[in-house]
Amino acid sequence: MRVVLFGPPGAGKGTQAKAISDRFSIPHLSTGDMLRAARQAGTPVGKQAAEFMDAGKLVPDEIMVGVIEERTKAADCKNGFLLDGFPRTQGQADALASMLERTGQKLDAVLSLEVPDAELVSRLAGRWTCPKCQASYHEKNLPPKVKGRCDRDGETLTQRTDDTEAAIRKRLQVFHEQTDPLKETYRKQGLLRSVEGVGAPQDVQARIHNALGA
């Protein structure tokens, strides 16, 4: 099964991606992980990507597609893959479609986790992390025993600079402007599977399995 996973920041893609990967025995391919692996392996496309990464620039779509193509040729992708973080724009979707056609592959589904913006802001703005042990907390869902302090080592918890409410809303705006239109593209192709992403992780997981016919 070849699946693309959509979802705005805070939708729970990481949690659900692992569940999907385990359920269907397919690798979870995130763009960040693929770029780092290609760079470390020193492949031609990995070296190209490294030049942009080292310069602090976005990796061009054509190079990213090359990284994806290279990764999907690996033995563990024989039965499919879960692609997370790509495509995010119509141009990327077109490039991915061309790559899949060229390599004789096709998508089975495009899964979209649907979560209201208010819920996403609440989830992300409440996240805190220990800078020492990297333990994660949430003001509502998983608060520390002592406010602002890590349960493990007592360190002062910190928050990512992009987890302020203003930054979160900006990230959501970019997602809605760039990625939301792709839903209609994949809906017309009969690939879109929209799943409510609010609720306990296991409940969302059950909805996903139902949407994928598992």
N, C-alpha and C positions, 0 to 999 in steps of 0.2 A: 504494500500500500504506500502510495506517495501522497503526502499531505503537506499543505502549507498552513501554518498557524498564524492567525491574525489576532491582535488584541492591543488595546492602548496600554500605556504605562500603568502598572498596578493591577492589571486584569487577572494576574495569576498564571501567566503563560509558563513560567518556569516550573511551577508545581504540576500543572496539567501536562506539560510536554514530557516530563519524566513518566507520568502515568501512561500516556499514549505510547511512548517508546517501549515501556515494559509490556504493555498489553499486546502490541502487535509485533514485538521483537524487531523493531526497526530503530536505527540510530537517530538521536536527536541532533540535528545539524544547526547550530547557531552561527550566525555570521562571525561573531567575535572569535569563537573557538576555531572556526575554519581558517580565519586569517592568521591567527597565531600559529596554528599547526603548519600551514603552508609556508609561513615565514621560517619556522624552525627547521622544516624539512629542506629548505633551500631549493625548492622546485623553481623552474623558470617563472611561473606565475606568482609564486610566493615571493621571489626576489622583486618582482615588479610592485607587488602590494607593499612590501617593506619600504620601498623608496617613498611612497606616499605617507605611510604610517610614521616613519622616522621624521618626516617633515611636518607632521601634525596636520596633514590634509586628509580629506575623505578619499577613500579608495574609489576610483571611477567604476561605473557600473560594468563596463566590459571586462575589467580585471576581476571584479567580484564574481561575475558569472563564470569566468575562467576558473576561479577557485572552487566554486560550487560544482562545476563540471568535473574537475579533477577529483573532488571528494566523492562524488556520487559514483565514480568508477571503482571505488574500493569494494572489496569483497563483502563487507558488512552491509552494503546498500543493495545487495542482490535482490532482496525481497521488498525493497522500498526504503523510504526515509521520511523524517519529519523535518521540514524546513522552517526555521524560526528566525525572524528578523529580515527576511527578504522574500518577496519584493515589498517595497514601501511606497513606490511611485508607479505611475502608469508606464514610464520608460523602463523601469526595472522589470515590470510584469511582462512587457513585450520582449525584453532581452531574455528573460527566463523561458518564455514560450518558445523562442527561436532555438535556444540551447536544448530544450527537451525534445523538440522536433528533430533537431540535428542528430541527437544521440538515440533516437528511437524510444523515448520515454514519454509518459503522459501523467498528469496529475489525476488522482482519484477523488480528491476533495480539498476544498479550502475551508478551513474551520475558523470561524470568527467568534471570539469570546466577547459578549456584549455586557458591558457594565456601565451604569450611569456615571456621568462626570462627578457628581456630588460624592458618590461612593468612592471613586478613585482618589479624589482629593483627600478624603478622610483616611483612606488606607495609606497613602504615601506620606502625607504631612505628619502622620503619627509614628513614622518609623525612626528608630534610634539605634545606633550601633556602638559597641565598645571598641575604641581604637586599639586596644591591646590584644584582646582575644577574639575580636570580630563577632561576638555574640550579638544577636539581633533581638530587638524589643519593639513593642508597639504600645502606644499610650492607652489604647482601649482593649485590644485583643490579647496582648502579651506584655503587660506592664512589669517593670522591675519591682522587687520588693521594697526598695528605697528609691523614691523618685529621682531620676537623673543619675543613678549609680548602677554599675554592672553588678549583678548578683554574684558573679564568679570572683572578681578581683577588686571590686569597689571603685574601678576607674569611672571618671566622668563620661557619660554617654555623649556622643556627638551625632549630628544630623548632616546628611549629604546636602551640599549647597543647592542641588537641583530638587530637593524635597521640600522647599518652602512653597507655600500656597501659590504665590505669584509665578514661580518657576514651573510648578506642576501644571497650572492652567495654560502656560505658554506651550509646554510640551504637548498637552492635549489638543491645543489649537492646531499645532503643526500636524499631529496625527490625523485629525479630522480633515484638514485641508489636503493632505498628501495621500493618505492611505484609505480613508473612507470611500472615495470614488472607486477604488478597486473592487469593492464589494459588488457593485453593479456589473462590472466587467465579468466577474466570475459567476454572478447570478445568471447572466445571459448564457453562460457556457454550461449551466446546470451543475456547477461544482460547489457553490456556496452552501455551507452548513452553519447557520447562526445558532449559537448556544448561549443561554443565559448564564453569566458568570458570577452571579450573586448567590451566596449560600455557602454551606460547608463544602470544603474541597471534594469530599467523597460524593456529594450530591451533584456537583458540577461535573465530576468525572463520569458519573452515571449518565448524565445528559449527553456528554460527548460520545460515550460508547454507543448510545442509542442513535445519535446523529450519524455515526459512522457505520451503523448496522452491525455492531459487535455485541 
